[in-house]
Amino acid sequence: MRAWNDGTRCLWRTYQVSRTKEKLYEYQEELERQHREEEDRLMAQFHQERLEEAESMQKEFDSEWEQQLKALTDQFDGGQKKKDKTVCKPGVKIPQDA
């Protein structure tokens, strides 16, 4: 009778170990799934932040470009105005002794 009881305990123990391993595998798979979801969420967030940063940098670049272009245009227009003052306008007589 004792041998049967020992065998049953051995089978029961084997079943428990097997069941415990199954639970561990299930738990591990669940953790991996959660990790993948979290990783996907973080990557999407990172991608969105990167797009926003690129857009912000492009706007800043465009703004700086426009400022520099305006400054250059103003500088060129200022030079043109000085030249225009020295050039005779139509209908103005040019002194011959100059």
C-alpha positions in Angstrom: 0.0 0.0 0.0 2.8 2.3 0.8 4.4 1.8 -2.7 1.1 2.8 -4.4 0.9 5.9 -2.2 4.5 6.8 -3.1 3.8 6.3 -6.8 0.7 8.5 -6.6 2.7 11.2 -4.8 5.4 11.0 -7.5 2.8 11.3 -10.3 1.1 14.1 -8.5 4.4 15.9 -8.0 5.2 15.4 -11.7 1.8 16.9 -12.6 2.4 19.9 -10.3 5.8 20.5 -11.8 4.4 20.2 -15.3 1.5 22.5 -14.5 3.9 25.0 -12.8 6.1 25.0 -15.9 3.0 25.7 -18.1 2.0 28.6 -15.9 5.5 30.0 -16.0 5.5 29.8 -19.8 2.1 31.5 -20.0 3.3 34.2 -17.6 6.5 34.7 -19.6 4.5 34.9 -22.9 2.2 37.5 -21.2 5.2 39.5 -20.1 6.7 39.4 -23.5 3.4 40.5 -25.1 3.2 43.4 -22.6 6.8 44.4 -23.4 6.2 44.4 -27.1 3.1 46.5 -26.7 5.0 49.0 -24.5 7.9 49.0 -26.9 5.5 49.7 -29.9 3.8 52.5 -27.9 7.1 54.1 -27.0 8.4 53.8 -30.6 5.2 55.5 -31.9 5.6 58.2 -29.3 9.3 58.7 -30.2 8.4 58.8 -33.9 5.7 61.5 -33.3 8.1 63.6 -31.2 10.7 63.3 -33.9 8.3 64.5 -36.6 7.2 67.4 -34.4 10.8 68.3 -33.8 11.7 68.1 -37.5 8.7 70.3 -38.3 9.7 72.8 -35.6 13.3 72.9 -36.9 12.0 73.4 -40.5 9.8 76.3 -39.4 12.8 77.9 -37.5 15.0 77.4 -40.6 12.4 79.0 -42.9 12.0 81.9 -40.5 15.7 82.5 -40.3 16.0 82.2 -44.1 13.3 84.8 -44.6 15.0 87.2 -42.1 18.3 86.8 -43.8 16.7 87.2 -47.2 14.9 90.4 -46.1 18.1 91.8 -44.6 20.0 91.1 -47.8 17.2 92.6 -49.9 17.1 95.7 -47.7 20.9 96.0 -48.0 20.6 95.7 -51.8 17.7 98.1 -52.0 19.7 100.6 -49.8 22.6 100.4 -52.3 20.2 100.9 -55.2 18.8 104.0 -53.6 22.3 105.5 -53.2 23.0 104.7 -56.9 19.6 106.1 -57.9 20.6 109.4 -56.2 23.7 109.7 -58.3 22.1 108.8 -61.6 20.3 111.6 -63.4 16.6 111.3 -63.7 14.9 111.6 -67.1 14.4 115.3 -68.0 17.3 116.5 -65.8 20.0 118.3 -67.6 23.5 117.0 -66.9 26.1 119.8 -66.5 28.7 119.6 -69.2 31.6 120.8 -67.1 31.3 118.0 -64.6 
